[in-house]
Amino acid sequence: MSSEAPHPDDDVDAARITTARIEDEMEQSYIDYAMSVIAGRALPDVRDGLKPVHRRILYAMHEAGVTPRSSHRKSSSIVGETMGDFHPHGDSAIYDTLARMAQDFSMRYPLVDGQGNFGSVDGDPPAAMRYTESRMAPIAQELLQDIEKDTVDFSSNYDDRLQEPDVLPAAFPNLLVNGSSGIAVGMSTNIPPHNLGEVVDATIELIDDPDCAIEDLMEHVKGPDFPTGANIVGRNAIHKAYKTGRGRLRVRAEFEVEEDERIVVTELPFQANKARMIERIADDVNEGKIEGIRDLRDESDRDGIRVVVELKRGANAEVVKNQLLESHLETTFGVINLALVDGKPRVLDLKETLEHYVDHRRDVVRRRSQYDLDEAEDRAHILEGRLKALDNVDDVVETIRDSESRDDAKTALMETFDFTEPQVEHIVAMQLGSLTSMEAEAIEDEYEEVQATIERLNEILDEEAELLGVIKDELREVKDEYADERRTRIVEDYGSVTHEDLIPEEECVVVHTEDDYIKRMSMSTFRAQNRGGKGIIGTELKEGDRVSSVFVANSHDYLLAFTNHGQVYQLKTYEIPEMSRTARGKSAVNVLELDDGEEIEAVVDSDGMDEEEFFTMVTRDGYVKRTALSEFSNILSTGIRAIRLEEGDALADVEVTDGEMDVVIATAQGMSIRFDEDEVRPMGRTARGVRGINLESDDRVAGVAAVDETDHQWLLTVTQNGYGKRTDIGDYRVQSRNGKGLIDIKTNERNGPSVAVEAVSSGDHLVVMSESGQIMRTRVDDVSTVGRNTMGVIVMDLDAGDHVASVDVIPAAVVTADADADDEPETVEADGGAADDPAAGDSEADAGEADDEAEDATDEGAA
């Protein structure tokens, strides 16, 4: 059995194979790719502020002679030459870059002078490159100035046919002036544009005082200067960006509110898409996210931007403005001052950025001066030979005539007159006309000029101060030629637009149902009616649901919502969804994290409260507790414990007291007790409290009121069937707590049990809501003033089977501020029964006085 011998080439192939771990190979390959993107594509060089593609486009135009003094060239031609000679990537990428350099809304100082459609602020793309024409903008030539004088290093292009510059000489700090943006691998840059004049002044300041602080430079550079103008809100973010190289700037559109009828936008934030912005505003208006806008027009033309937002009649212009600012007219510009320094990415502060530019210009001016010096010295050497030849013109001519050839003449001249080879090259090429005395004088003048130039160039190269002086002079020339006024204004920061700024400040009515639906409505929706009316629909209920509570608060107030489980939650009124009268509302779990069966029993407006005040809480079983407001300073989203409840007990009501008030507890069966709040010592949040009223076995607490004898107040009681009365607070004498109390109102079949008790003053309004969702607002003064132990008068006319669910009071001060409160009351037909007649109520009160006196004696004994 024979085997085939291995071929010699197999050994050679095997020797070229190396073993590598795939993890290591992938890591190294990815690093190579990342560095290629970082250094060769996505990040600008700190010296000229350009990425390779920008630099190659400008250099290709320079080489092709497409300068500001030439005619425009087809953009496709420029793209083709750039791609063929320097940038081996797709033509669309090159053209997109070329187009952006021509857009006056993208570049603060465009580097390309475009002719044709190069796009718009509406996001329209440029026309195809075959339709547009371009040439270098005048300021772009300043970036390429003296590039032919060995001012920068060159490298071979991608196919080693040509040489391309590694960086441009850059006669101004283009990185700051035009900014840059790009995404590399694992890093990105976003440098805003600046005003040329300000940046030049700061650069000169740095040259004059290398030890200056960033704050000194900011005396010149006020902040970014965007091509689209607009406003930068606040200076702190600018200062942070200049100090650290990173920051977040709030850029706000320029607009004006005209006569509260329209908002006119004239300048947009940098990089904002106008058409998209208008479309999004329209979508928000249609979806109800922004209210008060009736029309939206784009009246922009070549003279500038003009977007008109027409407001509805009566719309709150300030609220609409804030809504537009929150979502559309204000953007954030994230500053990341990342650039390549010696081929490595670095985040730079303002001073470091300018220092690297000054170092670059120092090198450029030094190399250019050395180049010019070499040229001048070569010229001086030639002129010296010509002057020497003129001094010996006869002998020189004779030597040349005696020579058999040009080479013999050169050799003879060098041997006879000690000329150098470059000198004899020019001498033998001189024409006879240059031997005239006038030509000789011109050569002498030129020689003196060249000597002066050499002296000046040596001075620049030998003395640092002179070299820096040249840099400053050239910067001033660029400033004088191209600088203009700032476009972007810097305005004071009065705080970000918050969600609260978008909500009109108004009094609201909030409704909560047993099935945990909640909503708010503007109080102006409900006009005051005469007592005894049916009211209007206040909410739509699903089958089996009933209203459990209603309360009034300002839309911007902080509310503390106490539940029947003894928990307390904090929220802003505007966090409750605003809906129409006929809407059902939204589930309360979207607003408060309530447990199953947990209902809001009392809502307290915490705005304007004093930390020395107290929450006085009463339970259904008659327990009362006072806790200092300071105990509720840190309320969690899940609520905190306000009172400890025994099994079967529930929180009934809460009042705010100041330590010097009396507390009145009313029960469902019409009893009431008044005592000094000092009888209840302050307790912690987890305490149960002490007995406030001694209840009958089938009775429960209906509500609590806090009264102040310094004010003329009444105790207003409302029953389940819609009846109520006002009684002077003086009719309720002060007792000790834990008594049975006095009769407050008759809870017979007509009235039904008591459901609410409130301390009221003249001018207050009453909001009564039924279980079926009817709501009525009436004047407290329309409710008859009668004694205790009376039946009262009808307050709200309820349908059969309906009952009063909840009552709240609108203070007189709020009523006065409410414009609708001044309107005439709606004419609503009253019940017409004897109970509606105040006199009838009074007679009933008189009839009950004897019983009242007898019961008072019993009350005192019970107490």
C-alpha angles and dihedrals in degrees: 000000000000131000127209115251116241115261115245092234090061090066091050092052091047091053090058093055117094127188117234137169110250090225091057093045093049092047093051093044092050091048090051091050092046093051090047091055093042098047102027108035124007109039130064125233113249090226103059100009092233135124117223094261093054091046093049094049092052093045091048089053090048092051091046092050093241092148131148088268094055129075121266116276128211108269090227089061093052091046090049094051092046092049095043098046109027118001115051096193136100119307092229091060091050093047093048089055092047091050093049091052087057097049113101090199092056102038122049088210108018114223095202127059103217130195117198135020111338097165134271144244087263089072094256110157122237119265117263114288091248089065100047131070130207146183136173116285115235093248090053089064088064088064092054097039113139093358089141091060097077090261095140138027121262131208134193117272121242095283098034092243097112143020123244130188119258088211136357122248090243110198090203134035096268095173091069098030097056100015124208142232132196145142119230129172110299093348142057140194130218113173117173122224121254140200111276095219093051094048092048091051091050091049091052089048089054092049091050094045113024090179095057119129127241088252088061091054090048088061083073103027102056094179141293116326110210122203090232093053112216124139136290110216114223134353100237094078091049091051091049092050092051093045099046106018091243133081146131117243122197108220116195129193119245110246142150132215106224116206091323086284103095143008114224118199114202104166130034131208115267114281093009116146106228098198092047091048092053091047092052092048089052091049091052091049092050092048092049095245090121119038130191100047119118102169140016123197137177108215095166120140139162090292093063149289122314120169114174122204110192115206128217119250109276094012117146102248093195093056093046089049091052092047090053091047093051097054110014120012099050127058136173122242111201110210116212108168095198120153141153115270112185088342094307126106115246135171106232135194121223096269095047091050092054093042091057090048092050090049088052093050091046089057092044094050092045093050092044091049091050090049092049090045092053090049092047093048091050090051092047090052091053092046091050089055092048092049090049090049090051090051089055097031097141094049092044092051091046092051092051092047092051093052120095095215142011091258091051089050091052092049093048093049093050091049096043103039102020094242120164122238095256089050095051090047088063095039096056088046093054117117122229090245090065089065093073119111091244091056090047090054091050090053091051091051092049090049091054091049092050091049090052090050091050091050091050094047092050089050090053092048095045100043121055092201092058092049091051089047089058090051091051093047092051091048090052090051091054090048093050091050103043112013119114139173123294115268101189118070124208113223130188118269110238092173133286120293102265129198087255090061088061095057119084112236106241142133113270138196113220122200126195125185133204091251088058101256113148136180142152131229133188111267089225086070088075118059122198114269132194115268114272097037126136094235123211136281109289100175142359112240129204117233113290095013124119136190111259103179145003128190140169125230142150114267092238098045125111109240129202109207114201116198133205088253091064095253124130126209130190125217143144116256091236089059087072107087114258112227141159126272092258095049121104095222130229130287111278090227086076089061106026129021095237123174123233110289092011113134134180108254102171137012122201124194104226097189112114094012122145119231088229091063126094141226107230109201128190127192130213090253092056103261117143130198136179120208127177116249089234088071089068099053096114112042116175124221087250090053130242134250113274099174137001111241129203117232110283093017125109138187110265107182145341132214133182114236132182100213095263101067135099122241123221117196117194126194134211092249091057102262123134139184130196123200140156112271090228087075086075110063117216112268138185124265095260096052121109097217133223134287111283102175133012104234130201113246094258096040131092138184114273099184149320132238130195113216133192118202091205088071125059100246139164131208109237118200125189124192133211094258094054101266125128147160144200120230128184109254089230089070089070107072120208114260137171116274121259093045126126090246131204133303109268104177137354110257099196128146092281096052101032121204122327113263105177143017125193137177105232139181133204112285095029120128126222124222112200123183129189128217091250092058102262113141130194134185118201140162117267088218089064091063109090120249109232139153130269121281093037133126097235128205134290113277101174128019106227129196119244111286094015123116139189109268104180144353133204135176128232107210117236092245091058092045090054091052092049109092093204091058089072093060120102112267118258114257106246122175111244128218093258094211125135090260089067091062111088089210090056089051091050092050089053088050091052091050090054098048095090091052089047094056092049091049091049089062090050090047092053092050090049091049 
